[in-house]
Amino acid sequence: AESGWFITLFSCALVGVMVALSTRGLSFGKWVHNAGGVLLSLTFVALIALPFVALVRGTLAEYHPFTFAVPAFSLSNPELFKKSLNIYSKLALGALTGFEYVAILAGESKAPARNIGRSVLIAAPVIALMFILGTSSVLAFVRPDEVDLISPIAQVLTRGFGSMGVVANFVSLVILALIGRQVALMSIYLTANARLPMVAGWDNLLPAWFTRLHPKYKTPVNSILFVGAFALGFGLLGIVGVGMQEAFQLLDNAATIFYATAYVVLFAIPLFAAARIGLRAPLWLRVASVSGLLVSLLGIALTIVPIVEVGSKLSFALKLVAVALVFNLAGACLYYMGRRRQRAAARISP
């Protein structure tokens, strides 16, 4: 698993498959995404059921899935305090995010105004329950300081089913399903994110090259290729000179910076910009926005603090700061150049 060549070749092949799926469009991609949802559900069923099976077999002394415990925020132990606060920010920011991807694909969906709202109302409590029970299952078999951040579910399934004889043979199938689910999830991310450069191209904020559609499938093929290549390069850059856990943490934290930055803007709209467009945000929305804004800012601030052992904490922090600065400056330059193109086009048009 630590082989750089294997990871590189596998990453290239995986991104190539996802680019092909995204280019093919949702008419085919939706089946991949739906299959990923089924595989995810089956994997979580196995994960959640595992402690109960272990209790029946007597290999687990006790299990309390809904035990409530306050995180260990101890000011007398600064390292523990920072780690606890860091994990809290990641869970709070990441647990229920992602619904916006549905909205990005609304134009390619049936009855999006009705179905997207319904999907959020149905999915939110289910996701929360999956997080609670899934985390309880992990902690039933693995100590917190031993959790594999890259693949905790596979780690728990291996430990839990390892002593069950013939049943243990199914672990490989479940882990394979988990990999399939991850591929489907990455396909959704690529499919959705590839639409963003296309929209920016429509607004003349990016070159028109990004708006070109595939002649047969009518998907933004150039934008898909760009996002796929960028994701591959960014991912391979993250594993240079570091171990797998640190590489995963670098990539995850860098993604958190960009994701949380977008959320800062999103939550700021009801607080500071609603009046500009003739709207007045209700009190409940402003309260929720303040909470979301603070959590997003906290998540950004704590990305430079690793929660795993790293070779150099300073190097870890500098890499993240450099990535954030470089790409935000690049984004600002692209926006400035795009605005100039917009103004030039406005002067030319009658």
C-alpha positions as a printed Julia matrix, in Angstrom:
350×3 Matrix{Float64}:
   0.0     0.0     0.0
   3.01    2.29    0.52
   4.31    1.7    -3.05
   4.51    5.04   -4.81
   4.45    3.48   -8.27
   1.39    1.39   -7.49
  -0.46    4.37   -6.05
   0.46    6.52   -9.06
  -0.63    3.95  -11.64
  -3.82    3.12   -9.77
  -4.65    6.81   -9.38
  -4.14    7.45  -13.09
  -6.35    4.51  -14.03
  -9.04    5.5   -11.55
  -9.16    9.12  -12.68
  -9.28    7.96  -16.3
 -12.31    5.79  -15.56
 -14.05    8.63  -13.72
 -13.36   11.07  -16.55
 -14.87    8.59  -19.0
 -17.95    8.11  -16.8
 -18.42   11.85  -16.37
 -18.04   12.42  -20.1
 -20.66    9.76  -20.77
 -23.14   11.83  -18.75
 -25.76   11.15  -16.11
 -27.72    8.84  -18.38
 -25.06    6.24  -17.6
 -23.34    7.8   -14.61
 -26.51    7.74  -12.5
 -26.37    3.94  -12.47
 -22.81    4.08  -11.16
 -23.85    6.6    -8.51
 -26.89    4.55   -7.53
 -24.76    1.41   -7.31
 -22.39    3.32   -5.05
 -25.3     4.26   -2.81
 -26.39    0.64   -2.55
 -22.83   -0.5    -1.78
 -22.5     2.21    0.86
 -25.75    1.11    2.5
 -24.69   -2.54    2.53
 -21.3    -1.65    3.98
 -22.85    0.4     6.76
 -25.33   -2.37    7.53
 -22.39   -4.73    8.03
 -20.52   -2.14   10.1
 -23.48   -1.3    12.34
 -24.47   -4.96   12.8
 -20.94   -6.08   13.69
 -20.96   -5.08   17.39
 -24.3    -6.8    17.95
 -22.99   -9.98   16.31
 -19.88   -9.78   18.48
 -22.05   -9.4    21.6
 -24.02  -12.53   20.73
 -20.82  -14.49   20.09
 -19.28  -13.24   23.32
 -16.25  -11.64   21.67
 -17.35   -8.18   22.82
 -18.03   -7.63   26.49
 -20.36   -4.65   26.14
 -21.6    -2.18   23.57
 -23.45    1.1    24.1
 -24.17    2.67   20.7
 -25.77    5.85   22.03
 -23.43    6.64   24.89
 -23.13   10.38   25.32
 -19.74   11.78   26.26
 -18.39   15.31   26.3
 -15.14   15.61   24.29
 -11.98   15.88   26.35
 -11.47   19.65   26.2
  -8.81   20.02   28.87
  -6.94   23.32   28.98
  -4.34   21.64   31.19
  -3.42   19.46   28.2
  -3.06   21.8    25.19
  -2.32   19.01   22.72
  -5.43   17.06   23.69
  -7.5    20.24   23.58
  -6.3    21.12   20.07
  -6.84   17.59   18.8
 -10.34   17.35   20.26
 -11.31   20.76   18.87
  -9.76   19.83   15.52
 -11.74   16.61   15.23
 -14.91   18.43   16.29
 -14.46   21.01   13.55
 -13.94   18.3    10.92
 -17.03   16.39   12.01
 -19.17   19.52   12.28
 -18.07   20.79    8.88
 -18.01   17.53    6.98
 -20.76   15.38    8.45
 -23.76   16.88    6.68
 -22.13   18.78    3.82
 -22.46   17.78    0.2
 -26.11   18.46   -0.54
 -25.04   21.32   -2.81
 -23.77   18.76   -5.32
 -27.38   17.82   -5.96
 -28.2    21.42   -6.8
 -25.29   21.64   -9.26
 -26.84   18.82  -11.26
 -30.39   20.15  -10.91
 -30.54   21.15  -14.57
 -29.96   17.54  -15.55
 -32.49   16.11  -13.09
 -36.24   15.56  -13.11
 -38.36   17.97  -11.01
 -35.35   19.31   -9.07
 -37.3    21.95   -7.12
 -39.42   19.23   -5.54
 -37.03   16.3    -5.39
 -33.95   18.07   -4.03
 -35.8    19.4    -0.99
 -37.31   16.02   -0.31
 -33.96   14.28   -0.66
 -32.37   16.59    1.91
 -35.18   16.09    4.43
 -34.96   12.32    4.04
 -31.19   12.02    3.87
 -30.15   14.34    6.72
 -31.47   12.25    9.65
 -30.36    9.01    7.97
 -26.83   10.38    7.54
 -26.73   11.55   11.16
 -27.81    8.1    12.37
 -25.22    6.41   10.15
 -22.49    8.65   11.56
 -23.51    7.98   15.15
 -23.87    4.21   14.85
 -20.89    3.89   12.51
 -18.62    5.79   14.9
 -19.88    3.69   17.81
 -19.01    0.53   15.9
 -15.51    1.8    15.14
 -14.85    2.7    18.77
 -16.19   -0.67   19.93
 -13.28   -2.43   18.21
 -10.55    0.19   17.84
  -9.03    2.6    20.33
  -9.32    6.24   19.23
  -5.55    6.63   18.83
  -5.38    3.51   16.63
  -8.09    4.43   14.12
  -6.97    4.26   10.51
  -8.0     7.66    9.15
  -7.79    6.48    5.54
 -10.08    3.47    5.86
 -11.54    3.01    9.34
 -14.46    0.9     8.1
 -12.18   -1.68    6.49
 -10.07   -1.72    9.65
 -13.07   -2.44   11.86
 -14.56   -5.07    9.57
 -11.23   -6.88    9.43
 -10.91   -6.9    13.21
 -14.53   -7.73   13.89
 -14.93  -10.54   11.38
 -11.38  -11.82   11.71
 -12.3   -14.38   14.37
 -15.51  -15.63   12.76
 -14.1   -18.42   10.62
 -15.97  -18.85    7.33
 -17.84  -15.58    7.81
 -14.5   -13.78    7.74
 -14.21  -14.64    4.05
 -16.97  -12.14    3.34
 -14.84   -9.29    4.68
 -13.01   -9.05    1.37
 -16.31   -8.72   -0.45
 -17.49   -6.0     1.91
 -14.21   -4.11    1.55
 -14.49   -4.47   -2.23
 -17.97   -2.98   -1.99
 -16.48   -0.13    0.04
 -13.96    0.54   -2.72
 -16.76    0.51   -5.3
 -18.7     2.98   -3.21
 -15.67    5.26   -3.02
 -15.22    5.16   -6.8
 -18.88    6.08   -7.27
 -18.53    8.92   -4.76
 -15.48   10.31   -6.53
 -17.4    10.06   -9.8
 -20.15   12.23   -8.32
 -17.6    14.79   -7.16
 -15.94   14.93  -10.57
 -19.25   15.11  -12.41
 -20.46   18.0   -10.25
 -17.22   19.96  -10.01
 -16.66   19.76  -13.76
 -19.79   21.88  -14.24
 -18.31   24.79  -12.29
 -15.61   25.81  -14.82
 -18.24   25.48  -17.54
 -20.54   27.94  -15.77
 -17.61   30.3   -15.16
 -16.91   30.09  -18.89
 -20.51   31.01  -19.66
 -20.01   34.16  -17.58
 -16.73   34.93  -19.38
 -14.8    34.44  -16.15
 -12.89   31.58  -17.8
 -12.04   31.01  -21.47
 -14.78   29.65  -23.71
 -12.74   26.44  -24.05
 -14.3    25.26  -20.78
 -17.83   25.56  -22.18
 -17.39   23.22  -25.14
 -19.7    20.22  -25.02
 -19.14   16.68  -26.2
 -20.73   16.36  -29.66
 -22.67   13.23  -28.7
 -23.23   13.29  -24.94
 -23.52   17.09  -24.53
 -21.31   17.1   -21.43
 -18.58   19.71  -20.75
 -15.78   17.46  -21.96
 -12.97   20.03  -21.74
 -13.99   21.04  -18.25
 -14.14   17.38  -17.23
 -10.65   16.74  -18.59
  -9.29   19.81  -16.81
 -10.82   18.93  -13.44
  -9.72   15.3   -13.78
  -6.14   16.25  -14.63
  -6.04   18.84  -11.88
  -7.37   16.38   -9.29
  -4.84   13.75  -10.36
  -1.92   16.16  -10.22
  -3.0    17.57   -6.88
  -3.41   14.08   -5.44
  -0.03   12.84   -6.64
   1.66   15.99   -5.38
   0.24   15.33   -1.92
   1.97   11.95   -1.53
   5.46   13.2    -2.38
   7.89   12.6     0.47
   5.33   11.64    3.13
   3.64    8.54    4.51
   0.13    7.51    3.58
  -1.54    8.83    6.73
   0.17   12.2     6.41
  -0.57   12.35    2.67
  -4.24   11.68    3.32
  -4.31   14.33    6.02
  -2.66   16.89    3.73
  -5.12   16.29    0.91
  -8.11   16.19    3.23
  -7.1    19.4     5.01
  -6.37   21.21    1.75
  -9.82   20.22    0.51
 -11.29   21.41    3.81
  -9.76   24.86    3.3
 -11.36   25.28   -0.12
 -14.65   23.72    0.92
 -14.92   25.78    4.11
 -13.99   28.97    2.26
 -16.95   28.44   -0.05
 -19.13   27.8     2.99
 -17.93   31.04    4.61
 -19.21   32.92    1.58
 -22.42   30.89    1.57
 -23.22   31.59    5.22
 -22.23   35.24    4.88
 -24.94   35.9     2.29
 -27.92   35.87    4.73
 -25.9    37.91    7.23
 -24.35   40.6     5.06
 -25.65   40.46    1.51
 -29.36   39.61    1.66
 -30.4    43.28    1.77
 -28.46   44.01   -1.41
 -30.76   41.77   -3.4
 -33.91   43.0    -1.72
 -34.33   40.12    0.73
 -34.45   39.9     4.5
 -33.25   36.66    6.01
 -35.46   35.36    8.84
 -34.01   35.11   12.34
 -33.67   31.32   12.29
 -31.66   31.51    9.07
 -29.35   34.19   10.46
 -28.74   32.17   13.63
 -27.99   29.07   11.59
 -25.7    31.1     9.32
 -23.73   32.46   12.28
 -23.22   28.92   13.54
 -22.18   27.67   10.11
 -19.88   30.64    9.56
 -18.07   30.14   12.88
 -17.66   26.4    12.34
 -16.33   27.01    8.83
 -13.79   29.56   10.07
 -12.76   27.2    12.86
 -12.32   24.39   10.35
 -10.07   26.57    8.19
  -7.96   27.72   11.14
  -7.35   24.2    12.44
  -6.37   22.62    9.13
  -2.74   23.51    9.8
  -2.79   21.38   12.97
  -2.3    17.67   12.11
  -4.21   15.0    14.02
  -1.78   12.25   13.0
   1.96   11.86   13.45
   3.77   13.84   10.76
   7.41   14.24    9.87
   7.4    17.97   10.54
   4.5    20.0    11.89
   6.02   23.16   10.45
   6.36   21.61    6.99
   2.79   20.3     7.23
   1.45   23.75    8.07
   3.56   25.55    5.46
   2.37   23.2     2.7
  -1.26   23.93    3.53
  -0.72   27.68    3.83
   1.14   27.72    0.52
  -1.58   25.73   -1.23
  -4.3    28.0     0.13
  -2.47   31.19   -0.85
  -1.39   30.04   -4.31
  -4.76   28.75   -5.4
  -6.76   31.61   -3.93
  -4.44   34.1    -5.62
  -4.79   32.17   -8.86
  -8.55   32.26   -8.45
  -8.49   35.99   -7.79
  -6.39   36.56  -10.92
  -8.72   34.45  -13.03
 -11.7    36.38  -11.69
 -10.02   39.73  -12.38
  -9.15   38.69  -15.94
 -12.66   37.38  -16.45
 -14.2    40.63  -15.29
 -12.02   42.48  -17.77
 -13.29   40.2   -20.53
 -16.86   40.83  -19.41
 -16.4    44.6   -19.52
 -14.71   44.38  -22.91
 -17.57   42.28  -24.27
 -20.11   44.76  -22.87
 -18.4    47.65  -24.65
 -18.41   45.81  -27.97
 -22.04   44.67  -27.84
 -24.59   47.29  -29.0
